[in-house]
Amino acid sequence: MNKLSILALALMSTTVSFAQHFPEKMIDKSLVSEKIKMSLEPKPLSPMMLWQLGRVSAEGMTADGKMLVYGVSNYSLGDNKSEKNLYILSLETGNSEQLTHEAGGESVVHIAENGDVIYLLKGQLWKKSLYKGEATQLTQVADGLENVKFSPDGKHILFSKAVLLKNYHSVDKYKDLPQSNVYIYDDLDYRHWDTFNDGRFNHPFVASYADGEIGEAKDVLEGEPFYSPQMPFGGAEDLAWSPDSKSVLYVCKKQFGKAYAQSTNTDIYRYDLATGQTTNLTDGMPGYDTHPSFSSDGNRLAWLSMKTDGYESDKNDIVVFDKVSGGHRNLTAHWDGTVNSFLWSKDDKKIYFTAPVRGTVQLFEIHLPTDFAHDVLPKVIQLSEGQFDVTGIVGEIADGLVVTSTSMTRATEIYLYAFKAKSLRPLTKVNDTLYALIKETKVEGRTTKASDGKDLFSWVIYPPDFDPAKKYPTLLYCQGGPQSATTQFYSFRWNLQLIASQGYIVIAPNRRGMPGWGVKWNEDISKDWGGQSIRDYLSSIDDLARESYVDKNRLGAIGASYGGYSVFMLAGVHEGRFKTLISHCGLFDMTSWYGTTEELFFANYDLGGPYWDKANEKSYTDFNPIKHIDKWNTPLLIFQGGKDYRVPIEQGLQAFQAAQLKGIKSRLVYLPDENHWVLSGHNAQVWHREFFGWLKETL
């Protein structure tokens, strides 16, 4: 919807509602004009306004770099579902128009040189030209297609689907008992994220392809109980074609049961179409190896690699295999940072990548050595700088990089990073009209001395129309992860602009454990969950509370996941600082959590191992919130998802029961259909109402 349409709707709705209360002959036109004017004045961001924002995704570019295809998802609270359509943008003129109108969520698979856009809609391939004509459905595949990629020569298709390999369900195992509903397991990996393992495994398939006709598909992992794409979040980035179309690459952790649950050792495999042979390209590299990507000439293969098995937040490096020398090199081993994502330059001479740095995510580049085997690795160069995150690299054009970007006060849009100007220029402005109706919130950085003398950076978000002569209730935001960066992110739940817009100051520290401040800072939280990172939180809120505009009698702490754990820990050690606490899917008892969480590699590395091993005692005593509950005395709101298997339901229930039995004002908000997140629009609105309602009651 364009700006004029939105303004017209606003004007129309205001006039209608006003006229409903007054007969036409009684209407004072000056009052109507004033009413319309008031309706268009910026207002603080509200939960309803937040969910009216369009959610922008970059879908692809034409080979000549002249056209961009992007998606916009709009959420209907009436239908409680999202509707996504595709749009095209001329990078030469800046003109934009809607490409698809079908109900459902279209995702681009391929943009052909002739301008045909092939996209997935409800599991089937569709085609529509960038320039004219109607959409045409290409396939009618039973059970649909997922994670589709076409071979460079256009003769084959690569896709994934789930294959039933194990009889975990009683209906599959006991055919004579069709009314039973029982799952039977003899090993771990029996559930993951928000689903129980029903014996199905994602597998890549290869088939011939010709204008919608798909030949007999070959299961690349036939009979093997392994996942590719990875579970639970792997997608098309786990699959790739070689430039000569003769082989496919896939990412897979070829382990099962207990070994699978305790390892992060994914490898990149090459499957040869002609011979059917599979080769492990990253054999001997024990950590995560992901995101395989060939240079355009096919002479080099790059991927992201972590060196330590079981450590999911290890330093992420760019490794490149060189066909000429026959060896591979870690291009970023000498750099004190960790990589989020990367893209080959068009000339194959350098690689662009994104990485967290000092509370933001920025663009970087590194040139590839000419003599791959012997040249000293060149310096990593930071390209962009500013109070924003670069969340993805879409492609390269003559004068810059097309990227996606956010800030704490702006949802995702697509931008051009101009090489000469060294700045971002917006290409899409999907939400500009709505943001014009939302009051701005000031965001600024603040540096505090931590308890060990180190500099501790925080983002501080102020309410609209902030007046330093007034006093404001203030919230400490505790980030999850624990090794997730607190940058210029934009969330549709933990939205710090939204929280500040309700009249609160929010401080979001880059405490120990966050990337962007060197590898050691990032690593320091492992096996020290309740130590320095918790002291960092207290240092940051104590420092901000010295400001005259902070009401020291109205401080609160909020957070989810490890942030929720932090809230539970702070409840026992804050010594009267906080008047209210909010924990979402927080870890409350490390012993029972170790016994019920699914990705054990995470618990083994970050806590040191199981609770029965005395070497890990501190993780289950000093750093266990349940061991400090004797000092709990602060009002506590707890959110818990029923399908959260990362931080299972007993964590929230135990914390609520303990608070109730201790006579502490407390509330449990149980979301039976949600996982570690809140994905339903209606549930999200309830979440926000309970969140802000609790703050009004207690702060």
ZAMI-383099 format. One record per residue (C-alpha): residue number from 1; x negated, y negated, z negated. Coordinates in steps of 0.5 Angstrom, whole numbers. Example, Ala and Ser with C-alpha at 12.3 -4.5 7.8 and 13.67 -1.06 7.14 Angstrom:
// residues 2
  pos      x      y      z
    1    -25      9    -16
    2    -27      2    -14
END
This chain:
// residues 699
  pos      x      y      z
    1      0      0      0
    2     -3     -7      2
    3     -3    -13     -2
    4      3    -16      1
    5      7    -10      0
    6      5    -10     -8
    7      7    -17     -9
    8     13    -16     -5
    9     15    -10    -10
   10     13    -14    -16
   11     17    -20    -14
   12     23    -16    -12
   13     23    -12    -18
   14     23    -18    -22
   15     28    -22    -19
   16     33    -16    -19
   17     32    -15    -26
   18     33    -22    -28
   19     39    -23    -23
   20     43    -17    -27
   21     43    -21    -33
   22     46    -27    -30
   23     52    -28    -25
   24     49    -32    -19
   25     52    -38    -20
   26     49    -39    -27
   27     42    -37    -24
   28     37    -43    -25
   29     32    -42    -19
   30     27    -46    -23
   31     27    -40    -29
   32     27    -35    -23
   33     21    -38    -20
   34     18    -38    -27
   35     20    -31    -29
   36     16    -29    -22
   37     10    -33    -24
   38     10    -30    -31
   39     10    -23    -28
   40      4    -24    -23
   41      0    -27    -29
   42     -6    -22    -31
   43     -4    -17    -37
   44     -8    -13    -41
   45     -9     -6    -38
   46     -4     -1    -40
   47     -4      7    -40
   48      2      6    -35
   49     -2      1    -31
   50     -8      6    -31
   51     -4     11    -28
   52     -2      7    -22
   53     -9      6    -19
   54    -11     10    -13
   55    -16     15    -14
   56    -21     14     -8
   57    -25     20     -5
   58    -30     19      0
   59    -29     25      5
   60    -34     24     11
   61    -37     20     17
   62    -37     20     24
   63    -44     22     27
   64    -45     16     30
   65    -44     12     23
   66    -38      8     26
   67    -32     11     22
   68    -31     13     15
   69    -25     18     13
   70    -23     17      6
   71    -18     20      1
   72    -13     16     -4
   73     -9     20     -9
   74     -3     17    -12
   75      0     19    -18
   76      8     20    -19
   77     10     20    -26
   78     17     21    -24
   79     15     28    -20
   80      9     29    -25
   81      4     30    -19
   82     -1     27    -15
   83      0     26     -7
   84     -7     25     -3
   85     -7     22      4
   86    -13     21      9
   87    -15     14     11
   88    -20     11     17
   89    -24      5     16
   90    -28      2     22
   91    -35      1     19
   92    -36     -4     24
   93    -30     -9     24
   94    -27     -7     16
   95    -20     -5     19
   96    -17      1     15
   97    -11      5     17
   98     -7     11     14
   99     -9     18     18
  100     -5     23     15
  101      2     23     12
  102      4     30     10
  103      6     32      3
  104      0     35      0
  105     -7     34     -1
  106    -11     33      5
  107    -19     35      4
  108    -23     34     10
  109    -27     40     13
  110    -31     37     19
  111    -31     31     24
  112    -32     33     31
  113    -36     28     36
  114    -29     27     40
  115    -26     24     34
  116    -22     30     32
  117    -21     31     24
  118    -20     38     21
  119    -18     38     14
  120    -15     43      9
  121     -8     42      7
  122     -4     47      3
  123    -10     52      5
  124     -9     52     12
  125    -13     48     17
  126    -10     42     21
  127    -13     37     26
  128    -11     30     28
  129    -15     25     32
  130    -18     19     29
  131    -15     15     35
  132     -8     18     37
  133     -3     24     37
  134      0     28     32
  135     -3     33     27
  136     -3     40     29
  137     -3     46     25
  138     -9     50     27
  139     -9     57     22
  140     -4     61     19
  141     -8     65     14
  142     -5     69      9
  143     -7     67      2
  144    -10     61      5
  145    -17     58      6
  146    -22     55      1
  147    -29     51      1
  148    -29     52      9
  149    -35     50     13
  150    -36     51     20
  151    -42     53     23
  152    -46     47     27
  153    -45     51     34
  154    -37     51     32
  155    -37     59     33
  156    -36     61     26
  157    -33     59     20
  158    -35     60     13
  159    -30     60      7
  160    -29     63      0
  161    -23     67     -3
  162    -22     71     -9
  163    -23     79     -9
  164    -20     84    -14
  165    -26     88    -16
  166    -24     90    -23
  167    -18     93    -27
  168    -18     89    -33
  169    -10     88    -33
  170     -6     94    -35
  171     -1     93    -29
  172     -7     94    -24
  173    -10    100    -29
  174     -4    104    -30
  175      1    103    -24
  176      6    107    -28
  177      7    102    -33
  178      9     96    -29
  179     12     92    -35
  180      6     92    -39
  181      2     86    -40
  182     -5     87    -43
  183    -12     86    -41
  184    -17     91    -43
  185    -25     89    -43
  186    -31     93    -45
  187    -36     87    -44
  188    -36     79    -44
  189    -35     74    -39
  190    -27     76    -41
  191    -25     69    -40
  192    -28     62    -38
  193    -26     55    -38
  194    -18     56    -38
  195    -17     63    -35
  196    -18     70    -37
  197    -22     74    -32
  198    -17     78    -29
  199    -22     82    -25
  200    -22     77    -19
  201    -29     74    -16
  202    -30     68    -11
  203    -34     71     -5
  204    -36     68      1
  205    -33     70      8
  206    -36     69     15
  207    -32     70     21
  208    -32     68     28
  209    -28     62     30
  210    -25     59     36
  211    -19     53     36
  212    -16     56     30
  213    -17     63     32
  214    -21     67     26
  215    -24     73     27
  216    -25     79     23
  217    -28     76     16
  218    -34     79     13
  219    -35     79      6
  220    -42     77      4
  221    -42     80     -3
  222    -37     86     -1
  223    -36     90     -7
  224    -41     86    -12
  225    -38     83    -18
  226    -41     76    -18
  227    -38     69    -17
  228    -40     65    -11
  229    -38     59    -11
  230    -39     59    -18
  231    -34     59    -24
  232    -31     55    -26
  233    -33     48    -22
  234    -37     51    -16
  235    -34     49     -9
  236    -36     48     -2
  237    -43     45     -5
  238    -45     52     -6
  239    -44     54      1
  240    -49     52      7
  241    -50     54     14
  242    -57     54     17
  243    -58     49     23
  244    -59     54     28
  245    -52     57     26
  246    -55     64     25
  247    -55     65     17
  248    -51     62     11
  249    -53     60      4
  250    -50     61     -2
  251    -51     60     -9
  252    -50     66    -14
  253    -51     68    -21
  254    -52     75    -20
  255    -51     78    -27
  256    -45     81    -30
  257    -42     81    -37
  258    -46     79    -43
  259    -52     78    -38
  260    -48     73    -34
  261    -45     69    -41
  262    -52     68    -43
  263    -56     66    -37
  264    -56     60    -32
  265    -60     63    -27
  266    -57     62    -21
  267    -60     63    -14
  268    -60     61     -7
  269    -59     67     -2
  270    -59     67      5
  271    -55     72      9
  272    -57     73     16
  273    -51     74     21
  274    -54     79     26
  275    -57     84     21
  276    -53     83     15
  277    -59     82     11
  278    -59     78      4
  279    -66     75      2
  280    -66     71     -5
  281    -70     64     -3
  282    -71     62    -10
  283    -73     69    -13
  284    -77     68    -20
  285    -74     61    -21
  286    -70     62    -28
  287    -66     56    -29
  288    -60     53    -24
  289    -62     53    -17
  290    -56     49    -13
  291    -54     45     -8
  292    -58     48     -2
  293    -59     43      4
  294    -63     43     10
  295    -66     37     14
  296    -63     36     20
  297    -69     39     24
  298    -68     46     20
  299    -76     46     18
  300    -74     44     11
  301    -69     46      5
  302    -68     42     -1
  303    -64     44     -7
  304    -63     42    -14
  305    -67     46    -19
  306    -68     47    -27
  307    -74     51    -30
  308    -71     54    -36
  309    -66     60    -36
  310    -60     58    -41
  311    -61     51    -41
  312    -56     48    -38
  313    -58     40    -39
  314    -65     42    -37
  315    -69     36    -32
  316    -66     37    -26
  317    -71     37    -20
  318    -71     36    -12
  319    -75     42    -10
  320    -76     43     -2
  321    -79     49      2
  322    -83     47      8
  323    -82     52     14
  324    -89     50     17
  325    -93     51     10
  326    -89     57      8
  327    -89     54      1
  328    -84     50     -4
  329    -86     44     -8
  330    -82     40    -14
  331    -82     33    -11
  332    -80     30    -18
  333    -84     34    -23
  334    -88     28    -24
  335    -82     23    -25
  336    -79     22    -32
  337    -72     23    -30
  338    -66     28    -28
  339    -63     28    -21
  340    -55     28    -20
  341    -55     29    -13
  342    -59     28     -6
  343    -58     27      1
  344    -63     27      7
  345    -65     21     11
  346    -63     21     18
  347    -70     22     20
  348    -72     27     15
  349    -78     23     12
  350    -75     22      5
  351    -69     24      1
  352    -64     19     -3
  353    -62     21    -10
  354    -58     19    -15
  355    -60     19    -23
  356    -58     16    -30
  357    -63     10    -32
  358    -62      6    -38
  359    -54      7    -39
  360    -52      7    -31
  361    -53     11    -25
  362    -57      8    -19
  363    -60     10    -13
  364    -67     12    -12
  365    -71     15     -6
  366    -78     19     -5
  367    -82     20      1
  368    -84     27      3
  369    -91     28      4
  370    -94     29     11
  371    -99     35      9
  372    -93     38      5
  373    -98     43      2
  374   -104     38      0
  375   -102     31     -1
  376   -100     28     -7
  377    -93     27     -9
  378    -91     20     -7
  379    -88     15    -13
  380    -80     15    -14
  381    -77      9    -12
  382    -71      6    -15
  383    -67      2    -10
  384    -61     -1    -13
  385    -60     -4    -20
  386    -54     -7    -24
  387    -48     -6    -28
  388    -45      0    -24
  389    -46      7    -23
  390    -47     10    -16
  391    -43     16    -17
  392    -45     19    -10
  393    -48     18     -3
  394    -44     19      3
  395    -48     18      9
  396    -54     13     12
  397    -52      8     17
  398    -57      3     20
  399    -57     -2     15
  400    -56      2      9
  401    -52      8      5
  402    -45      9      4
  403    -44     11     -3
  404    -38     11     -8
  405    -39      7    -15
  406    -35      5    -21
  407    -36      1    -27
  408    -33      1    -34
  409    -28     -4    -31
  410    -27     -1    -24
  411    -25      6    -21
  412    -28      9    -16
  413    -29      5     -9
  414    -33      6     -3
  415    -39      1     -2
  416    -45      0      3
  417    -52     -1     -1
  418    -55     -6      4
  419    -63     -4      5
  420    -65    -11      6
  421    -60    -15      1
  422    -61     -9     -4
  423    -54    -10     -7
  424    -47     -7     -6
  425    -42     -9     -2
  426    -35     -6     -2
  427    -32     -2      4
  428    -25      0      1
  429    -21     -5     -4
  430    -16      0     -5
  431    -14     -2    -12
  432    -16    -10    -12
  433     -9    -12    -12
  434     -7     -8    -18
  435    -14    -11    -21
  436    -12    -18    -20
  437     -6    -17    -25
  438    -10    -14    -30
  439    -14    -18    -35
  440    -22    -17    -35
  441    -25    -15    -41
  442    -33    -17    -42
  443    -38    -11    -42
  444    -45    -12    -44
  445    -51     -9    -47
  446    -54     -9    -54
  447    -60     -6    -56
  448    -61     -4    -64
  449    -67     -1    -68
  450    -65      6    -69
  451    -67      9    -76
  452    -73     12    -73
  453    -75      5    -70
  454    -74      7    -63
  455    -70      2    -59
  456    -62      4    -58
  457    -58      2    -53
  458    -51      1    -53
  459    -45     -2    -48
  460    -40     -6    -52
  461    -33     -7    -49
  462    -29    -13    -51
  463    -22    -15    -51
  464    -19    -19    -46
  465    -19    -27    -48
  466    -25    -25    -53
  467    -25    -30    -58
  468    -32    -30    -63
  469    -28    -34    -68
  470    -23    -28    -69
  471    -24    -22    -73
  472    -23    -15    -69
  473    -22     -8    -71
  474    -28     -4    -68
  475    -29      3    -65
  476    -35      7    -65
  477    -34     12    -58
  478    -38     18    -59
  479    -40     21    -52
  480    -39     29    -51
  481    -44     33    -47
  482    -48     33    -52
  483    -53     31    -46
  484    -48     27    -42
  485    -50     20    -40
  486    -46     14    -43
  487    -46     10    -37
  488    -41      5    -33
  489    -37     11    -32
  490    -29     10    -31
  491    -24     15    -34
  492    -17     16    -33
  493    -17     18    -41
  494    -23     16    -45
  495    -22      9    -41
  496    -26      4    -45
  497    -23     -2    -42
  498    -16      1    -43
  499    -18      2    -51
  500    -21     -5    -51
  501    -15     -8    -48
  502    -11     -6    -54
  503    -15    -11    -58
  504    -21     -7    -60
  505    -28     -8    -59
  506    -31     -1    -57
  507    -39      0    -58
  508    -41      6    -54
  509    -48      8    -56
  510    -54     12    -51
  511    -55     16    -57
  512    -61     21    -57
  513    -59     27    -52
  514    -57     22    -46
  515    -61     22    -40
  516    -63     16    -37
  517    -68     15    -42
  518    -74     20    -41
  519    -74     27    -41
  520    -76     27    -49
  521    -70     23    -51
  522    -65     28    -47
  523    -68     34    -50
  524    -68     31    -57
  525    -61     33    -59
  526    -62     41    -58
  527    -62     44    -64
  528    -61     38    -68
  529    -54     36    -67
  530    -52     33    -73
  531    -59     30    -74
  532    -62     24    -71
  533    -56     23    -66
  534    -51     22    -72
  535    -56     17    -75
  536    -56     14    -68
  537    -49     13    -68
  538    -49     10    -75
  539    -54      5    -73
  540    -51      2    -68
  541    -44      1    -71
  542    -48     -2    -77
  543    -51     -7    -73
  544    -45     -9    -69
  545    -41    -10    -76
  546    -46    -15    -78
  547    -43    -20    -73
  548    -38    -25    -75
  549    -32    -22    -70
  550    -32    -15    -73
  551    -27    -14    -78
  552    -32     -9    -83
  553    -25     -7    -86
  554    -23     -4    -80
  555    -28      1    -76
  556    -26      7    -73
  557    -30     13    -70
  558    -27     17    -63
  559    -29     22    -59
  560    -28     29    -55
  561    -32     35    -55
  562    -39     34    -58
  563    -36     27    -59
  564    -30     30    -63
  565    -36     34    -67
  566    -39     28    -68
  567    -33     25    -71
  568    -32     31    -75
  569    -39     31    -78
  570    -38     23    -79
  571    -32     25    -83
  572    -37     28    -88
  573    -43     23    -88
  574    -40     16    -86
  575    -40     14    -93
  576    -34      9    -93
  577    -35      6    -86
  578    -29      8    -82
  579    -22      7    -84
  580    -19     12    -78
  581    -22     18    -74
  582    -20     21    -68
  583    -23     28    -65
  584    -20     31    -59
  585    -23     38    -57
  586    -28     37    -63
  587    -32     43    -65
  588    -31     44    -73
  589    -34     50    -75
  590    -40     52    -71
  591    -40     60    -74
  592    -33     61    -71
  593    -34     57    -65
  594    -40     61    -63
  595    -36     67    -64
  596    -30     65    -59
  597    -33     60    -54
  598    -35     63    -47
  599    -41     60    -44
  600    -46     63    -49
  601    -52     61    -46
  602    -50     54    -48
  603    -49     56    -56
  604    -56     60    -55
  605    -60     54    -53
  606    -57     48    -57
  607    -56     52    -63
  608    -62     56    -63
  609    -58     63    -63
  610    -53     67    -67
  611    -50     65    -74
  612    -53     72    -76
  613    -60     70    -74
  614    -63     66    -81
  615    -68     62    -76
  616    -62     58    -74
  617    -59     57    -81
  618    -59     49    -80
  619    -54     49    -74
  620    -49     53    -78
  621    -50     49    -85
  622    -53     42    -85
  623    -50     41    -78
  624    -44     44    -79
  625    -38     40    -80
  626    -34     45    -84
  627    -40     45    -89
  628    -39     37    -91
  629    -31     38    -92
  630    -32     36    -99
  631    -33     29    -97
  632    -27     28    -93
  633    -22     23    -95
  634    -21     19    -88
  635    -14     19    -84
  636    -16     24    -78
  637    -12     25    -71
  638    -14     31    -68
  639    -12     33    -61
  640    -13     40    -58
  641    -11     44    -52
  642     -8     51    -52
  643    -12     53    -46
  644    -19     50    -48
  645    -24     56    -48
  646    -30     52    -49
  647    -28     49    -55
  648    -22     54    -57
  649    -16     53    -61
  650    -18     55    -68
  651    -23     49    -68
  652    -17     44    -68
  653    -13     48    -72
  654    -18     49    -78
  655    -19     42    -78
  656    -12     40    -79
  657    -11     45    -84
  658    -16     43    -88
  659    -15     36    -88
  660     -7     37    -90
  661     -9     42    -95
  662    -14     36    -98
  663     -8     31    -98
  664    -11     27    -92
  665     -7     23    -88
  666     -7     27    -81
  667     -4     29    -75
  668     -4     35    -70
  669     -3     34    -63
  670     -3     40    -59
  671     -2     41    -52
  672     -1     48    -50
  673     -2     47    -43
  674     -8     43    -42
  675    -15     46    -43
  676    -21     42    -45
  677    -18     36    -41
  678    -11     33    -40
  679     -9     33    -33
  680     -2     32    -33
  681      1     25    -32
  682      6     26    -37
  683      2     29    -42
  684     -3     24    -41
  685      2     19    -43
  686      4     22    -49
  687     -4     23    -51
  688     -5     15    -50
  689      2     14    -54
  690     -1     18    -60
  691     -8     15    -59
  692     -6      8    -60
  693      0      9    -64
  694     -5     13    -69
  695    -10      7    -69
  696     -4      2    -70
  697     -2      6    -76
  698     -9      7    -79
  699    -13      1    -77
END
